[in-house]
C-alpha cells in the first residue's frame, strides 16, 4: 500500500473532525448560557477551523484539492469524521461533554503525532497541541463544576455522558491503513490512543462526581471513518457550504 494513501486517510479524518466540531461549536455564538461561554465556544470553534484548514493545506501539498474545495465541495459520504462531532449541539450539557471527550482525545492524538516520522504533521502537532491544551482546561473546569453543583446539573451531566460515550468511542475507529501507519512510525495507532484517553479522562470524571458507563455497555458508533454518517451530517454540510457555493471567492 502506498504510504501517501495511508497518510492522507489519517489526515482526512483529523481535519474533517476539526472542521465539523468547529462548525458545531460555532453554533453556540449568541446562545451561550453566560457571556463568557458564548465567547469561549466561539473562540474554540475558530481554533478548530484554523486547525482543519492547516491540515487540508498539507493534503493539498500531497496532490489533493485546495482547502476550500475539500471543506466545502464534498458530500457526506466523502467525509471521514466520527459520529460524535456530527450531532446537533443539543443542550449545553451535551455540548460540554462532547467538548470534554473529543478534545482530550485530540490533545493526546496531537501529542502522539509530535513524534511522527511524517514531518509536516509532526510540525503541525507541535504548533497546535498547546492550543488544544487550553480547550481541555476549559472542559475540565466546567465538567467538575457542573458535576459537583446541584442535583439537576449532576444528573444532566451524567445523562449526557451516558448518551455520548459510545459515540466518543467511535473517535478511535481503525482505518484501513492502521498497521502501515504504525510500522512506519507515522502514528502509534487508535487502540493505543484510546487506552491513553481512558486513562486520562477517568480520574477527571471521578473528580466531577460522575461515572463512566459500565464497560459491558460499550458499543462504539462506527462507520464515520468510512463515509457512513448520521442523518445530521449532510444538512450541516448544506448549511456550511451555502455561502461558498454562492461566492467561491469568499474566505474563511
Residue pairs with C-beta under 8 A, 6 or more apart in sequence:
1 177
1 180
3 180
3 184
3 186
4 62
4 63
5 177
6 175
6 177
6 180
6 181
6 184
6 186
7 62
7 118
7 121
7 181
7 186
8 59
8 62
8 64
9 80
9 175
9 176
9 177
10 121
10 175
10 177
10 181
10 186
10 187
11 55
11 58
11 59
11 121
12 59
12 80
13 80
13 81
13 82
13 175
13 225
14 55
14 106
14 109
15 51
15 52
15 55
15 56
15 59
15 70
16 52
16 79
16 80
16 81
17 81
17 82
17 85
17 102
17 106
17 171
18 48
18 49
18 51
18 52
18 55
18 106
19 48
19 49
19 52
19 71
19 81
20 79
20 81
20 85
20 86
20 233
20 236
21 48
21 85
21 98
21 102
22 44
22 45
22 46
22 47
22 48
22 49
22 51
22 52
23 45
23 49
23 236
23 240
24 45
24 85
24 86
24 87
24 88
24 89
24 95
24 98
24 236
25 41
25 42
25 44
25 45
25 48
25 89
25 95
25 99
26 41
26 42
26 45
26 46
26 49
27 89
28 37
28 38
28 41
28 42
28 45
28 89
28 95
29 38
29 41
29 42
29 45
30 38
31 38
32 38
32 39
32 40
32 41
32 92
33 92
37 92
40 138
41 95
41 99
44 99
44 135
44 138
47 131
47 132
47 135
49 252
51 128
51 131
52 71
53 67
53 71
53 252
54 124
54 127
54 128
55 121
55 124
56 64
56 66
56 67
56 70
56 71
57 67
58 120
58 121
58 124
59 70
60 66
60 67
60 70
61 120
64 70
65 73
68 244
68 248
68 252
71 240
71 252
72 240
72 241
72 244
72 245
73 241
73 244
74 237
75 234
75 237
76 227
76 229
76 233
76 234
76 237
77 227
77 228
77 229
78 227
79 224
79 227
79 229
79 233
79 237
80 224
80 225
80 226
80 227
81 224
81 229
81 233
82 167
82 170
82 171
82 173
82 221
82 224
82 225
83 167
83 170
83 221
83 223
83 224
83 229
83 230
84 98
84 101
84 102
84 164
84 167
84 168
84 170
84 171
84 221
85 98
85 102
86 224
86 229
86 230
86 232
86 233
86 236
87 94
87 98
87 167
87 230
87 232
88 232
89 95
90 160
91 156
91 160
93 146
93 153
93 156
93 157
93 159
93 160
94 160
94 163
94 164
96 139
96 142
96 143
96 146
96 157
96 160
97 143
97 157
97 160
97 161
97 164
98 164
98 168
99 135
99 138
99 139
100 136
100 139
100 140
100 143
100 201
100 204
101 164
101 165
101 168
101 171
101 201
102 168
102 171
103 132
103 135
103 136
103 139
104 136
104 139
104 197
104 200
104 201
105 168
105 171
105 172
105 193
105 197
106 132
107 129
107 132
107 133
107 135
107 136
108 193
108 196
108 197
108 200
109 193
110 125
110 128
110 129
110 132
111 125
111 129
112 125
112 187
112 188
112 192
112 193
112 196
113 121
113 122
113 124
113 125
113 187
114 122
114 125
114 126
114 129
115 122
115 185
116 122
116 125
116 185
116 186
116 187
117 184
117 185
117 186
118 186
121 186
140 204
143 157
143 204
143 205
143 208
143 210
144 204
144 207
144 208
146 153
146 154
146 156
146 157
146 208
147 153
147 154
147 157
147 158
147 205
147 207
147 208
147 209
147 210
148 154
148 208
148 209
154 209
154 210
157 208
157 210
158 210
158 211
161 205
161 210
161 211
161 212
161 213
162 213
165 212
165 213
165 218
166 213
166 217
166 218
166 219
166 220
166 221
167 221
169 194
169 218
169 219
169 220
169 221
170 220
170 221
170 222
170 223
170 224
171 194
172 190
172 191
172 193
172 194
172 197
172 220
173 190
173 220
173 222
173 223
173 224
173 225
174 189
174 190
174 191
174 225
175 181
175 190
175 225
178 189
178 190
180 186
181 187
181 189
182 188
182 189
201 212
202 212
205 211
205 212
223 229
243 250
244 250
